[in-house]
Amino acid sequence: MLIAGAALVLVSLMWLSLVGALGGVSLGGMSLAASPGGGEGGEIYGVSPLAAKEIPADYLQLYRAAAARYGLDWAILAGIGKVECDHGRDPDPACTREGAVNSAGAGGPMQFLASTWSTYGVDGDGDGRADRWDPADAIYSAANYLRASGAPADYGRAILAYNHAGWYVAEVEHWAERYRGTPSDTAGSGDVSEAPEADAGLAAQSPTPVRFIPGERAELSPEDGHLALIPTDVPATVQEMVVAGNELQDLPYGPDGHPDPLGATQEDCTSTLNYVLYRSGVRPLAEILEENPLAQDYVNWGAPGPGRWVTIYATADPTPHVFVLIAGLRLDTSHDGTDVGPNRDEDGPRWRIFDHIPTWEHWSVRHPSGL
């Protein structure tokens, strides 16, 4: 749980000072300076057989989805969920009963204090309210808090912020290590059986279904207009862009994705593109955070003209806007009068049928070099 108290905070600060002075100390087999999955965006891990068996399917999906949104190692989130409330199965009422808290005042499956929740609590399931006893809200909020506390660059420090105890860091990492699989371990990741064996790692990276179709053009699933089917005959970077677009389909339109598009509860036209470019490895997150590019900044970005697989349409006149065409599908927040597809009445980043280029703008046509 998130422990309060001046004495504990003082101990935590002393501990962190010692870590900084020593350049990282070993704690239960984990270095606080360089923990597994460290670095920008963390490593990509699959689901171990133990995790697939041990973690309830709905919690496993939430851990993976929240981690993908915030650029984290999903197994760290799962480790916290295990230690706090055994993935919602702990009989303590504070874990699941609305309004119940333990002796420290922590409540919900990820055991948030009210004071911490007021700062880091988010609406994980999009129902319009952030509730620390709701598993989706709690898990997304835990991811938000970990990222704000230093993850993925330093998971040890972030976990220590979550609970100011060395044993807690070691216990979380112990479970995380057992839950992690290799990228080819795809248990619990959805429609993995439909992915070619060579592309199983792509399926392990995302909580969204990964379904392939032959050729070089993406198509919308006949059953789900929010799911783009991934073409097999395009570069891996383009496939990852399609996956990134799938991951944004439930978000509404809004400015929350600036400067950091990861974990945002809303995305506008530019933060949508920023997320896709980061998620596919085209632009480093550090560069996006530093520059916070807006629509007009993409007017001269990349190489001129349309790309073979990816084309960016950007404009500053008369209204700044940007959208991207990925393997024939348009990912765009603008829909009024520009979309004849199944998402034509929805705002936010959606896959849209590219039947024409809106003529009221003066477009600059660019593409990522090589794509």
Secondary structure, DSSP 8 states (H G I E B T S, - for coil): -----HHHHHHHHHHHHHHHHHT--EETTEESSS-TT-STT----EE-HHHHHHS-HHHHHHHHHHHHHHT--HHHHHHHHHHHHTTTT---HHHHSTT---TTSEETTTTEEHHHHHHH---SS-SS---TTSHHHHHHHHHHHHHHTTTTT-HHHHHHHHS--HHHHHHHHHHHHHHEE-TT-BTTSSSGGGS-GGGHHHHHT-SS---EESSS--EE-SS-TT-EEEETTS-HHHHHHHHHHHHTTT--BSSTTSS--TT-S-B-HHHHHHHHHHHTTSS-HHHHHHH---GGGGTTSSEES--SSEEEEEE-SSS-EEEEEETTEEEES--TTT--STTTT--SSEEE--S---TTS--EEEE-TT-
